[in-house]
Amino acid sequence: MLRLRRFCLAGASRCCYAAREWKRSGFWPGSGGSSRWPRPAKDYKVTVEDRQESDGPAVAARAATGDGVVASAGGREAPSHPRRPAATYAALDLGTNNCRLLIARPAQHGFRVVDAFSRIVRLGEGLSASGRLGEGAMERAVEALKICKSKMDHRGVTRARLVTTEACRSAANGVDFVQRVGREAQLELEIVDQRTEASLAVTGCAALAAPGADSVIVFDIGGGSTEIVWLGGRESGRDPAARIREWASLPIGVVSVAERYGGVEVGRELFERMVTDCSAALKPFADKAATARLAAGFHLLGTSGTVTTVAGIHLRLPRYDRRQVDGLWMREADVLSVIDELVAMDYSQRQANACIGRDRADLVLAGCAIFEAIRRAFPSPMVRIADRGLREGILLRMMHEDRAWWRRRQ
């Protein structure tokens, strides 16, 4: 249960809330500079500084409530004046659909978000048909990246990792676009491979795996691909990436599926066809990970706009609220109920829903088809919802590599 405590400081609205789900993760600093991922803190608070900029009602609601953030142990607030000035880190994820930035500084047991940005750019628009990034899509992405560059400069970022994923991996002009970003936005993008993307996503959300689970299927439904991982029990190692037993990057994402089938008029028959095709793409991984669901405590752990939207609708939120969604457990029946509700909606109703918004109304059912294919391949009575993932994984890895938490003790 997340507990919210609001307070005001120097005219800026800040919010703190407890998030016990992270306390069992392997992300927390130890007493020395060990290369192992240190033991978790007993408890901690989460802090978001400032209001995060974004576009669109549903996206704005997500950004305004903060992204994956952590602060102090023992339920105490992190000191406002650390012994050493904290380095400032930035993680950027330019995907097929979204451009998202997270800027954070190390805190006593994790990190504190100081700024963030999210904008739907649809970089992969038309990619599945043409094999190339379109001019309009590239222009939208570059404009969003210029805003990210401005934010990074304003916050004095000292180390950054800026990644782009499936759209640039698969586009014939992906490398040319990365070079264009360097010229026009003065940012150096890294096209990460599929394994790296899956590993970073797991690092960012593995803290939400149930502590007693010997097997978890983690999935990240993206715009152009879906990363899916079979995660072993925690005895396999504190570094979440060391617990990966099987992984796959599926060539299905919300943009590519929606472009293939159309995302506006989607009835039950068309939806089932989408699920069937997604299941076919999933089958090789499902065969390799067939025994995953037989292990003690098995459950699903999903991170993506699709699963957080499903959670927001289930909770009947008047607007998206990350604090209520991140870490939520949903029963199988609740997931199915929301999907049935979405299939029954027409396009205008999906647009009007505050947890979906106009920019995602034509994509949400494509995402639900992927979600449903995963659920059918790996039946589980419960699924946990994560509003954290790739960016958080990037930040945690950079801070771990820099021994950032250990250095703060000096």
KEKE-3310 file (N, C-alpha, C; in steps of 0.2 Angstrom, whole numbers, plus 5000, padded with zeros to 4 digits):
npx = (5004:5003:5007:5003:5010:5009:5018:5024:5038:5048:5040:5038:5029:5029:5030:5029:5029:5027:5034:5034:5036:5048:5058:5063:5071:5086:5093:5099:5111:5125:5137:5149:5160:5156:5156:5145:5127:5120:5112:5094:5086:5078:5066:5059:5057:5048:5052:5047:5053:5048:5036:5032:5035:5024:5014:4997:4982:4981:4995:5000:4995:5001:5014:5014:5012:5024:5038:5047:5054:5065:5070:5074:5081:5073:5061:5064:5066:5078:5093:5093:5105:5117:5133:5142:5141:5128:5129:5121:5110:5104:5091:5086:5073:5070:5057:5047:5035:5034:5044:5054:5060:5070:5077:5088:5095:5107:5100:5099:5096:5094:5087:5082:5070:5071:5067:5057:5051:5039:5033:5022:5028:5027:5038:5039:5029:5021:5032:5032:5027:5034:5048:5056:5060:5048:5048:5040:5038:5051:5054:5045:5051:5064:5061:5055:5066:5075:5069:5071:5085:5086:5081:5090:5102:5098:5096:5109:5115:5126:5130:5124:5113:5107:5095:5089:5076:5067:5062:5073:5082:5076:5074:5078:5085:5089:5101:5105:5096:5099:5112:5107:5100:5111:5116:5106:5099:5110:5112:5118:5113:5110:5108:5101:5103:5092:5093:5100:5090:5079:5086:5088:5075:5070:5079:5074:5061:5061:5060:5047:5043:5036:5042:5042:5042:5047:5048:5044:5036:5041:5035:5036:5027:5030:5031:5035:5040:5039:5046:5050:5053:5059:5060:5070:5071:5075:5086:5095:5104:5108:5108:5096:5097:5105:5096:5089:5082:5076:5074:5066:5063:5049:5042:5031:5021:5012:5011:5014:5005:4993:4994:4993:4981:4972:4967:4955:4941:4938:4931:4925:4928:4938:4947:4950:4957:4968:4974:4976:4986:4996:4999:5005:5017:5022:5024:5037:5045:5036:5036:5049:5049:5040:5039:5039:5027:5025:5032:5034:5024:5022:5019:5013:5022:5019:5025:5021:5013:5001:4997:4997:4987:4976:4976:4973:4960:4953:4953:4945:4950:4949:4958:4974:4984:5000:5004:4994:4994:5006:5014:5002:4991:4982:4968:4965:4952:4949:4957:4952:4939:4941:4947:4937:4928:4935:4935:4922:4920:4917:4927:4927:4923:4934:4944:4939:4941:4950:4961:4966:4966:4967:4978:4982:4971:4969:4978:4977:4970:4977:4988:4981:4978:4991:4994:4984:4987:4999:4994:4986:4996:5003:4995:4990:4984:4986:4992:5005:5006:5017:5023:5036:5052:5062:5069:5071:5079:5091:5095:5098:5108:5118:5121:5125:5136:5145:5146:5139:5131:5139:5149:5143:5143:5155)
npy = (4994:5010:5026:5042:5058:5075:5089:5106:5115:5129:5134:5124:5110:5095:5077:5064:5046:5030:5015:5000:4989:4990:4987:4974:4972:4970:4982:4991:5001:4995:4993:4995:4996:4985:4974:4966:4967:4976:4973:4974:4989:4992:4999:5013:5030:5038:5050:5064:5077:5093:5097:5086:5088:5085:5078:5079:5072:5059:5056:5067:5066:5054:5058:5069:5063:5057:5046:5031:5031:5033:5035:5038:5026:5016:5023:5037:5053:5058:5066:5084:5090:5083:5075:5075:5084:5078:5068:5070:5061:5055:5046:5041:5035:5032:5026:5016:5022:5032:5045:5047:5053:5053:5061:5060:5060:5052:5045:5040:5027:5023:5032:5049:5057:5071:5077:5075:5069:5066:5061:5057:5052:5043:5037:5026:5026:5019:5012:4997:4995:5002:5000:5010:5025:5038:5055:5065:5058:5057:5071:5074:5067:5072:5086:5083:5077:5088:5096:5087:5088:5102:5101:5092:5100:5111:5104:5101:5088:5075:5063:5052:5041:5037:5029:5021:5010:4997:5004:5011:5000:4992:5000:5005:5017:5020:5022:5033:5042:5043:5049:5061:5066:5069:5080:5089:5090:5088:5077:5061:5046:5029:5014:5001:4983:4969:4960:4968:4978:4970:4966:4978:4983:4973:4975:4987:4984:4973:4973:4972:4959:4946:4941:4928:4921:4908:4909:4920:4928:4941:4955:4967:4978:4985:4999:4994:4981:4967:4964:4949:4940:4926:4925:4920:4913:4923:4918:4916:4927:4944:4954:4958:4954:4943:4933:4930:4917:4913:4923:4934:4944:4949:4952:4961:4974:4988:4998:4992:4981:4988:4995:4985:4979:4989:5001:5008:5004:4990:4975:4961:4949:4953:4957:4944:4938:4946:4942:4929:4929:4936:4926:4917:4923:4923:4909:4902:4906:4903:4889:4887:4891:4884:4877:4887:4892:4882:4883:4887:4900:4907:4921:4934:4949:4964:4978:4992:5004:4999:4989:4997:5006:4997:4994:5007:5009:4998:5003:5013:5026:5044:5051:5047:5040:5037:5033:5025:5014:5008:4994:4987:4973:4963:4953:4938:4938:4952:4958:4952:4957:4971:4971:4966:4976:4986:4981:4982:4996:5010:5019:5033:5033:5027:5037:5047:5042:5045:5038:5033:5042:5053:5051:5038:5030:5022:5012:5005:4993:4985:4983:4976:4965:4959:4957:4949:4937:4934:4931:4920:4911:4909:4905:4913:4917:4929:4945:4957:4975:4986:5002:5006:5003:5002:5015:5017:5006:5009:5020:5014:5005:5013:5021:5010:5006:5017:5017:5025:5026:5021:5031:5042:5040:5043)
npz = (5000:4995:5003:5004:5006:5006:5004:5005:4998:4996:4987:4977:4972:4981:4983:4994:4996:5004:4998:4999:4991:4984:4993:4994:4983:4973:4972:4981:4990:4998:5012:5007:4993:4985:4971:4970:4969:4981:4997:5001:5007:5023:5023:5015:5008:4994:4983:4973:4964:4958:4945:4931:4914:4900:4886:4882:4890:4896:4896:4902:4915:4919:4920:4929:4941:4944:4940:4942:4957:4971:4988:5005:5018:5031:5033:5034:5028:5015:5018:5016:5013:5006:5010:5000:4984:4974:4959:4944:4934:4919:4910:4894:4884:4868:4860:4849:4849:4860:4867:4881:4895:4910:4924:4937:4954:4965:4980:4997:4997:4984:4971:4967:4958:4948:4937:4923:4907:4894:4879:4866:4850:4840:4832:4824:4815:4801:4798:4797:4785:4776:4779:4783:4793:4793:4787:4794:4806:4811:4812:4822:4833:4834:4838:4851:4857:4857:4867:4878:4878:4882:4895:4901:4901:4909:4921:4924:4920:4923:4919:4906:4898:4883:4874:4860:4852:4845:4833:4827:4827:4817:4806:4789:4788:4801:4807:4800:4805:4819:4818:4813:4824:4832:4826:4825:4838:4847:4854:4859:4853:4857:4849:4855:4857:4857:4868:4877:4879:4885:4897:4903:4905:4914:4925:4929:4934:4942:4955:4959:4958:4966:4983:4986:4975:4964:4950:4937:4924:4915:4906:4893:4884:4870:4857:4845:4847:4858:4873:4882:4897:4906:4922:4936:4953:4968:4974:4964:4962:4966:4957:4945:4931:4931:4935:4924:4914:4902:4887:4875:4861:4854:4838:4838:4842:4850:4840:4828:4827:4828:4816:4806:4808:4810:4821:4825:4822:4831:4833:4843:4835:4826:4836:4842:4831:4831:4843:4841:4831:4838:4848:4840:4837:4849:4852:4851:4861:4872:4872:4875:4888:4895:4907:4917:4923:4932:4943:4961:4967:4955:4944:4933:4928:4922:4912:4904:4894:4890:4901:4912:4908:4908:4921:4927:4922:4928:4941:4940:4939:4939:4932:4926:4939:4945:4957:4962:4954:4951:4956:4959:4961:4950:4948:4938:4933:4934:4924:4912:4913:4911:4898:4890:4892:4885:4872:4869:4869:4858:4846:4849:4863:4868:4866:4874:4887:4902:4906:4894:4882:4868:4860:4861:4859:4847:4849:4860:4860:4852:4861:4871:4865:4863:4877:4881:4873:4880:4893:4890:4886:4897:4910:4924:4941:4945:4941:4941:4941:4934:4934:4929:4922:4908:4908:4922:4925:4917:4925:4937:4934:4929:4941:4949:4943:4944:4958:4965:4977:4987:4987:4991:5005:5009)
capx = (5000:5007:5005:5005:5011:5011:5020:5026:5044:5051:5035:5037:5025:5033:5026:5032:5025:5030:5033:5037:5037:5055:5062:5066:5075:5093:5096:5101:5118:5128:5141:5156:5160:5156:5153:5138:5121:5119:5106:5089:5085:5073:5061:5061:5052:5049:5051:5047:5054:5045:5031:5036:5032:5022:5009:4991:4979:4983:5002:5002:4993:5007:5021:5013:5012:5030:5040:5050:5059:5066:5074:5078:5079:5070:5055:5066:5068:5085:5095:5093:5111:5122:5140:5145:5136:5126:5129:5114:5110:5098:5090:5081:5071:5066:5054:5043:5029:5036:5050:5053:5066:5070:5083:5088:5101:5107:5098:5102:5095:5091:5087:5077:5068:5071:5063:5055:5047:5036:5029:5020:5030:5026:5043:5039:5023:5022:5038:5031:5025:5040:5054:5060:5057:5046:5051:5036:5040:5058:5054:5042:5055:5069:5058:5055:5073:5077:5066:5075:5092:5086:5080:5096:5106:5095:5097:5116:5116:5134:5131:5117:5113:5101:5094:5083:5075:5065:5061:5079:5085:5074:5073:5084:5088:5089:5108:5105:5092:5103:5116:5103:5099:5117:5117:5101:5098:5116:5112:5121:5108:5113:5104:5103:5101:5086:5095:5101:5083:5076:5089:5087:5068:5070:5082:5070:5055:5061:5059:5040:5042:5034:5048:5043:5041:5053:5047:5040:5036:5041:5034:5036:5024:5032:5027:5037:5042:5038:5052:5047:5058:5057:5065:5071:5070:5080:5093:5100:5108:5105:5107:5090:5099:5108:5091:5086:5083:5075:5071:5064:5061:5044:5041:5025:5021:5006:5010:5014:4999:4988:4994:4992:4974:4968:4965:4949:4936:4940:4926:4927:4931:4945:4952:4952:4962:4974:4977:4979:4993:5001:5000:5009:5023:5024:5024:5043:5046:5031:5038:5055:5048:5034:5038:5039:5021:5024:5036:5031:5023:5023:5015:5015:5024:5019:5027:5020:5007:4995:4995:4995:4980:4971:4975:4969:4953:4950:4953:4940:4953:4946:4964:4979:4988:5005:5004:4989:4994:5013:5014:4995:4990:4976:4966:4964:4945:4948:4960:4948:4934:4943:4948:4930:4925:4938:4933:4915:4919:4919:4934:4926:4923:4941:4947:4936:4943:4956:4967:4968:4968:4966:4984:4983:4965:4969:4984:4976:4967:4983:4992:4978:4979:4997:4993:4980:4991:5004:4991:4984:5001:5006:4990:4991:4978:4987:4997:5007:5007:5023:5024:5043:5055:5069:5073:5073:5084:5096:5098:5101:5114:5123:5123:5129:5143:5148:5147:5136:5128:5145:5153:5139:5145:5162)
capy = (5000:5017:5031:5049:5063:5080:5095:5111:5118:5134:5136:5119:5105:5089:5072:5058:5041:5024:5010:4994:4984:4990:4985:4967:4972:4970:4988:4996:5002:4992:4997:4996:4997:4979:4973:4963:4971:4976:4971:4980:4993:4989:5003:5019:5034:5039:5058:5067:5084:5097:5094:5084:5090:5080:5081:5074:5071:5053:5056:5072:5063:5049:5062:5074:5060:5055:5040:5027:5035:5031:5039:5036:5020:5017:5028:5044:5057:5058:5073:5089:5093:5077:5076:5077:5085:5072:5068:5070:5056:5055:5040:5043:5030:5034:5020:5016:5026:5037:5048:5047:5055:5053:5064:5058:5060:5046:5046:5036:5020:5023:5039:5054:5060:5078:5080:5070:5071:5061:5063:5052:5054:5038:5037:5020:5026:5017:5008:4990:4995:5005:4998:5016:5030:5043:5062:5068:5055:5059:5078:5074:5064:5077:5091:5080:5077:5095:5097:5083:5091:5108:5099:5089:5106:5114:5101:5099:5081:5074:5056:5050:5035:5039:5023:5020:5003:4993:5007:5012:4994:4989:5004:5005:5023:5021:5025:5040:5046:5044:5054:5068:5068:5071:5086:5094:5090:5088:5071:5055:5041:5022:5009:4995:4977:4966:4957:4974:4981:4966:4966:4984:4983:4968:4978:4993:4983:4966:4974:4971:4952:4943:4939:4921:4918:4905:4910:4926:4930:4949:4957:4975:4978:4992:5001:4990:4975:4966:4960:4945:4937:4921:4927:4915:4916:4928:4915:4916:4932:4950:4957:4955:4952:4937:4929:4928:4910:4914:4929:4935:4950:4947:4957:4963:4980:4991:5002:4987:4977:4992:4997:4979:4977:4995:5002:5012:4999:4984:4971:4955:4945:4956:4956:4937:4937:4949:4938:4923:4931:4937:4920:4913:4926:4921:4902:4899:4908:4899:4882:4886:4893:4880:4875:4893:4892:4876:4884:4890:4907:4910:4926:4938:4955:4968:4985:4996:5009:4995:4986:5003:5008:4992:4995:5013:5008:4994:5006:5019:5033:5050:5053:5042:5041:5032:5031:5020:5009:5005:4989:4985:4966:4962:4946:4937:4940:4959:4959:4950:4962:4977:4970:4965:4983:4990:4979:4984:5003:5012:5023:5039:5031:5026:5043:5051:5039:5049:5034:5031:5048:5053:5049:5031:5027:5017:5008:5001:4986:4981:4981:4971:4958:4956:4956:4943:4932:4932:4928:4913:4906:4908:4907:4915:4920:4936:4949:4963:4980:4990:5009:5007:4999:5003:5021:5015:5001:5012:5024:5010:5002:5018:5022:5005:5006:5023:5016:5031:5026:5020:5037:5047:5039:5046)
capz = (5000:4995:5007:5001:5011:5002:5008:5000:5000:4992:4981:4973:4975:4981:4986:4996:4998:5005:4993:5002:4986:4982:4998:4993:4977:4974:4969:4986:4992:5004:5016:5004:4986:4982:4964:4970:4970:4988:5001:5001:5013:5027:5021:5012:5005:4987:4982:4967:4964:4953:4941:4925:4908:4895:4882:4882:4896:4900:4897:4907:4922:4921:4921:4934:4947:4945:4938:4947:4961:4977:4993:5011:5022:5038:5033:5035:5022:5013:5020:5011:5011:5006:5011:4993:4979:4970:4952:4941:4929:4914:4906:4889:4880:4862:4857:4842:4850:4865:4869:4888:4899:4917:4927:4944:4958:4970:4986:5002:4995:4977:4968:4968:4952:4949:4931:4918:4901:4890:4873:4860:4844:4834:4827:4820:4811:4794:4797:4796:4778:4771:4781:4784:4797:4789:4788:4799:4812:4813:4814:4829:4838:4835:4842:4858:4859:4859:4874:4883:4879:4886:4902:4904:4902:4914:4927:4925:4920:4923:4915:4903:4893:4879:4870:4855:4852:4839:4827:4824:4825:4811:4800:4785:4789:4808:4809:4798:4810:4825:4816:4812:4831:4835:4823:4826:4845:4850:4858:4856:4854:4856:4847:4860:4855:4860:4874:4882:4881:4889:4903:4907:4908:4920:4931:4932:4937:4945:4962:4960:4958:4973:4986:4987:4968:4960:4943:4935:4917:4915:4899:4892:4878:4867:4851:4839:4849:4865:4877:4887:4900:4911:4928:4941:4960:4970:4975:4958:4962:4967:4950:4942:4925:4933:4936:4917:4912:4895:4885:4868:4858:4849:4833:4839:4847:4849:4834:4822:4827:4826:4808:4802:4809:4811:4828:4826:4823:4833:4837:4846:4830:4824:4842:4843:4826:4833:4849:4838:4827:4843:4851:4835:4838:4856:4854:4852:4868:4877:4872:4879:4895:4897:4914:4921:4927:4937:4949:4967:4967:4948:4942:4928:4929:4916:4912:4898:4894:4890:4907:4917:4906:4910:4929:4928:4920:4933:4947:4939:4940:4935:4928:4928:4945:4945:4964:4963:4948:4951:4961:4959:4959:4947:4947:4931:4931:4933:4918:4907:4913:4908:4891:4887:4892:4880:4866:4868:4867:4851:4846:4853:4870:4871:4866:4880:4893:4904:4906:4888:4879:4861:4856:4862:4858:4842:4850:4867:4859:4850:4867:4875:4861:4865:4884:4881:4871:4885:4898:4888:4886:4904:4914:4931:4944:4947:4937:4945:4936:4935:4930:4929:4917:4905:4911:4929:4924:4915:4930:4942:4932:4929:4948:4952:4940:4947:4965:4967:4984:4991:4987:4996:5012:5011)
cpx = (5004:5004:5007:5005:5013:5013:5023:5033:5046:5046:5034:5034:5029:5029:5030:5027:5029:5029:5037:5039:5044:5059:5066:5070:5082:5096:5099:5108:5120:5133:5148:5155:5160:5153:5146:5133:5120:5112:5101:5089:5079:5066:5063:5055:5053:5048:5051:5048:5051:5039:5034:5032:5030:5017:5003:4988:4981:4991:5004:5000:4999:5013:5020:5013:5019:5031:5044:5055:5060:5070:5076:5076:5076:5064:5057:5067:5075:5087:5095:5100:5116:5129:5144:5139:5134:5127:5122:5114:5103:5098:5085:5080:5067:5063:5050:5037:5030:5043:5050:5060:5065:5077:5082:5095:5101:5104:5101:5102:5091:5092:5081:5076:5068:5068:5062:5051:5045:5032:5028:5023:5029:5032:5043:5033:5025:5028:5037:5029:5031:5047:5059:5056:5055:5048:5047:5038:5046:5058:5051:5047:5061:5067:5057:5061:5076:5075:5070:5082:5092:5085:5087:5101:5104:5097:5105:5118:5124:5135:5124:5118:5106:5100:5088:5082:5073:5065:5068:5083:5083:5073:5079:5088:5089:5096:5108:5101:5096:5109:5113:5102:5105:5118:5112:5099:5104:5115:5114:5116:5112:5107:5105:5100:5095:5088:5096:5094:5080:5079:5088:5080:5067:5073:5078:5064:5055:5059:5051:5038:5041:5040:5048:5042:5047:5053:5042:5041:5035:5040:5034:5034:5026:5028:5029:5039:5039:5043:5048:5053:5056:5063:5064:5070:5076:5087:5098:5105:5104:5104:5101:5092:5102:5102:5087:5087:5081:5073:5070:5062:5056:5043:5034:5024:5014:5005:5010:5008:4993:4988:4992:4984:4969:4966:4959:4943:4938:4934:4929:4931:4938:4950:4955:4958:4968:4978:4980:4986:4998:5003:5005:5016:5026:5026:5032:5046:5042:5033:5045:5054:5041:5033:5038:5033:5020:5028:5032:5030:5023:5017:5017:5017:5024:5021:5026:5014:5001:4993:4994:4988:4975:4970:4971:4962:4949:4949:4948:4943:4950:4952:4969:4983:4993:5005:4999:4990:5001:5013:5007:4995:4983:4974:4965:4957:4945:4952:4956:4942:4935:4944:4942:4927:4928:4936:4926:4914:4920:4925:4933:4926:4930:4945:4945:4938:4950:4962:4970:4971:4967:4972:4985:4976:4965:4975:4982:4974:4972:4987:4988:4978:4985:4997:4989:4983:4996:5000:4988:4990:5004:5000:4992:4985:4979:4993:4999:5009:5013:5023:5032:5046:5062:5072:5075:5079:5091:5099:5101:5107:5120:5126:5127:5136:5148:5149:5144:5134:5134:5148:5149:5140:5151:5162)
cpy = (5006:5022:5038:5054:5069:5086:5100:5114:5123:5135:5130:5113:5098:5084:5066:5052:5035:5019:5004:4989:4984:4987:4979:4967:4971:4976:4992:4995:4998:4996:4998:4996:4990:4979:4970:4968:4971:4974:4976:4983:4990:4993:5009:5023:5036:5047:5059:5074:5087:5093:5092:5086:5084:5083:5076:5073:5065:5053:5061:5069:5058:5053:5066:5070:5056:5048:5036:5030:5032:5036:5035:5029:5022:5022:5035:5047:5058:5065:5078:5091:5087:5079:5078:5079:5079:5073:5067:5066:5057:5049:5042:5036:5032:5027:5021:5021:5032:5039:5050:5049:5055:5056:5063:5059:5054:5049:5040:5029:5020:5029:5043:5057:5067:5081:5074:5073:5065:5064:5058:5055:5050:5038:5031:5020:5024:5013:5001:4990:4997:5002:5004:5021:5036:5050:5065:5065:5057:5067:5078:5072:5069:5083:5089:5080:5083:5097:5094:5086:5097:5106:5096:5095:5109:5111:5099:5092:5080:5067:5054:5044:5036:5033:5024:5013:5001:4998:5009:5006:4991:4993:5004:5012:5025:5024:5032:5045:5048:5049:5061:5070:5071:5079:5091:5095:5089:5082:5065:5049:5034:5018:5003:4989:4974:4964:4963:4977:4977:4966:4972:4985:4979:4972:4984:4990:4976:4967:4972:4963:4950:4940:4931:4917:4915:4906:4916:4927:4938:4951:4965:4975:4985:4994:4996:4983:4974:4961:4956:4941:4932:4923:4922:4918:4920:4925:4915:4922:4939:4954:4954:4952:4945:4931:4927:4921:4910:4921:4929:4942:4949:4953:4960:4969:4983:4995:4997:4983:4982:4994:4991:4978:4983:4995:5006:5007:4992:4980:4965:4950:4947:4955:4949:4936:4940:4945:4932:4924:4932:4931:4916:4916:4924:4914:4900:4900:4904:4892:4882:4887:4890:4878:4881:4893:4887:4878:4887:4897:4911:4915:4930:4945:4959:4975:4988:5000:5005:4992:4992:5006:5004:4993:5001:5013:5004:4998:5012:5025:5038:5052:5048:5044:5035:5029:5025:5014:5005:5000:4985:4977:4966:4955:4945:4939:4948:4961:4958:4955:4968:4976:4969:4972:4987:4988:4981:4992:5004:5017:5030:5038:5030:5032:5047:5048:5042:5045:5031:5038:5048:5050:5041:5027:5021:5012:5003:4994:4982:4979:4976:4965:4955:4953:4949:4936:4929:4928:4921:4908:4904:4910:4908:4918:4927:4939:4955:4969:4985:4997:5011:5002:5001:5009:5020:5011:5004:5016:5020:5007:5007:5020:5017:5005:5011:5022:5022:5031:5025:5027:5042:5046:5041:5053)
cpz = (5000:4999:5005:5006:5007:5007:5002:5002:4994:4985:4976:4976:4975:4984:4988:4998:4999:5000:4995:4997:4984:4987:4998:4987:4978:4972:4974:4988:4998:5008:5013:4997:4982:4975:4964:4971:4977:4991:5001:5007:5017:5024:5018:5010:4998:4987:4975:4967:4958:4949:4934:4919:4903:4891:4883:4889:4900:4901:4902:4914:4924:4924:4928:4941:4948:4942:4943:4950:4968:4982:4999:5014:5028:5038:5034:5028:5021:5016:5014:5009:5012:5008:5005:4988:4975:4963:4950:4935:4925:4910:4901:4885:4874:4859:4851:4843:4855:4865:4876:4891:4906:4920:4934:4947:4963:4976:4991:5000:4989:4973:4968:4961:4953:4942:4927:4912:4897:4885:4868:4854:4838:4829:4822:4815:4803:4793:4795:4788:4773:4773:4783:4789:4792:4791:4794:4806:4815:4815:4821:4834:4839:4839:4849:4861:4861:4866:4879:4884:4883:4894:4905:4905:4908:4921:4929:4925:4919:4919:4913:4899:4889:4874:4866:4854:4845:4833:4824:4823:4818:4805:4796:4786:4797:4810:4806:4802:4816:4823:4815:4819:4834:4832:4825:4834:4849:4856:4855:4858:4853:4854:4850:4856:4859:4867:4879:4884:4886:4896:4907:4909:4914:4926:4934:4935:4941:4953:4964:4960:4965:4976:4986:4980:4965:4953:4941:4928:4917:4907:4898:4885:4875:4861:4845:4841:4856:4868:4882:4890:4906:4917:4933:4948:4962:4972:4970:4958:4963:4961:4946:4935:4926:4934:4929:4915:4904:4893:4878:4867:4853:4844:4833:4844:4845:4842:4828:4821:4825:4818:4804:4802:4809:4818:4830:4827:4824:4837:4840:4841:4828:4830:4843:4837:4828:4839:4846:4834:4833:4847:4846:4836:4844:4857:4855:4859:4873:4877:4876:4887:4898:4904:4919:4926:4932:4943:4955:4966:4961:4948:4936:4931:4923:4917:4905:4899:4894:4897:4912:4915:4909:4918:4930:4927:4926:4939:4946:4941:4936:4930:4931:4934:4946:4952:4966:4959:4950:4957:4962:4957:4956:4946:4939:4928:4930:4926:4912:4907:4909:4900:4887:4887:4886:4873:4864:4867:4860:4852:4850:4860:4872:4871:4872:4887:4895:4905:4900:4884:4871:4857:4857:4861:4852:4843:4856:4865:4856:4856:4871:4871:4863:4873:4885:4879:4876:4891:4896:4888:4893:4909:4921:4934:4945:4942:4941:4939:4938:4931:4931:4924:4915:4908:4918:4929:4922:4921:4935:4940:4932:4936:4951:4949:4943:4955:4968:4975:4989:4992:4991:5003:5014:5013)
residu = (MET:LEU:ARG:LEU:ARG:ARG:PHE:CYS:LEU:ALA:GLY:ALA:SER:ARG:CYS:CYS:TYR:ALA:ALA:ARG:GLU:TRP:LYS:ARG:SER:GLY:PHE:TRP:PRO:GLY:SER:GLY:GLY:SER:SER:ARG:TRP:PRO:ARG:PRO:ALA:LYS:ASP:TYR:LYS:VAL:THR:VAL:GLU:ASP:ARG:GLN:GLU:SER:ASP:GLY:PRO:ALA:VAL:ALA:ALA:ARG:ALA:ALA:THR:GLY:ASP:GLY:VAL:VAL:ALA:SER:ALA:GLY:GLY:ARG:GLU:ALA:PRO:SER:HIS:PRO:ARG:ARG:PRO:ALA:ALA:THR:TYR:ALA:ALA:LEU:ASP:LEU:GLY:THR:ASN:ASN:CYS:ARG:LEU:LEU:ILE:ALA:ARG:PRO:ALA:GLN:HIS:GLY:PHE:ARG:VAL:VAL:ASP:ALA:PHE:SER:ARG:ILE:VAL:ARG:LEU:GLY:GLU:GLY:LEU:SER:ALA:SER:GLY:ARG:LEU:GLY:GLU:GLY:ALA:MET:GLU:ARG:ALA:VAL:GLU:ALA:LEU:LYS:ILE:CYS:LYS:SER:LYS:MET:ASP:HIS:ARG:GLY:VAL:THR:ARG:ALA:ARG:LEU:VAL:THR:THR:GLU:ALA:CYS:ARG:SER:ALA:ALA:ASN:GLY:VAL:ASP:PHE:VAL:GLN:ARG:VAL:GLY:ARG:GLU:ALA:GLN:LEU:GLU:LEU:GLU:ILE:VAL:ASP:GLN:ARG:THR:GLU:ALA:SER:LEU:ALA:VAL:THR:GLY:CYS:ALA:ALA:LEU:ALA:ALA:PRO:GLY:ALA:ASP:SER:VAL:ILE:VAL:PHE:ASP:ILE:GLY:GLY:GLY:SER:THR:GLU:ILE:VAL:TRP:LEU:GLY:GLY:ARG:GLU:SER:GLY:ARG:ASP:PRO:ALA:ALA:ARG:ILE:ARG:GLU:TRP:ALA:SER:LEU:PRO:ILE:GLY:VAL:VAL:SER:VAL:ALA:GLU:ARG:TYR:GLY:GLY:VAL:GLU:VAL:GLY:ARG:GLU:LEU:PHE:GLU:ARG:MET:VAL:THR:ASP:CYS:SER:ALA:ALA:LEU:LYS:PRO:PHE:ALA:ASP:LYS:ALA:ALA:THR:ALA:ARG:LEU:ALA:ALA:GLY:PHE:HIS:LEU:LEU:GLY:THR:SER:GLY:THR:VAL:THR:THR:VAL:ALA:GLY:ILE:HIS:LEU:ARG:LEU:PRO:ARG:TYR:ASP:ARG:ARG:GLN:VAL:ASP:GLY:LEU:TRP:MET:ARG:GLU:ALA:ASP:VAL:LEU:SER:VAL:ILE:ASP:GLU:LEU:VAL:ALA:MET:ASP:TYR:SER:GLN:ARG:GLN:ALA:ASN:ALA:CYS:ILE:GLY:ARG:ASP:ARG:ALA:ASP:LEU:VAL:LEU:ALA:GLY:CYS:ALA:ILE:PHE:GLU:ALA:ILE:ARG:ARG:ALA:PHE:PRO:SER:PRO:MET:VAL:ARG:ILE:ALA:ASP:ARG:GLY:LEU:ARG:GLU:GLY:ILE:LEU:LEU:ARG:MET:MET:HIS:GLU:ASP:ARG:ALA:TRP:TRP:ARG:ARG:ARG:GLN)
# end
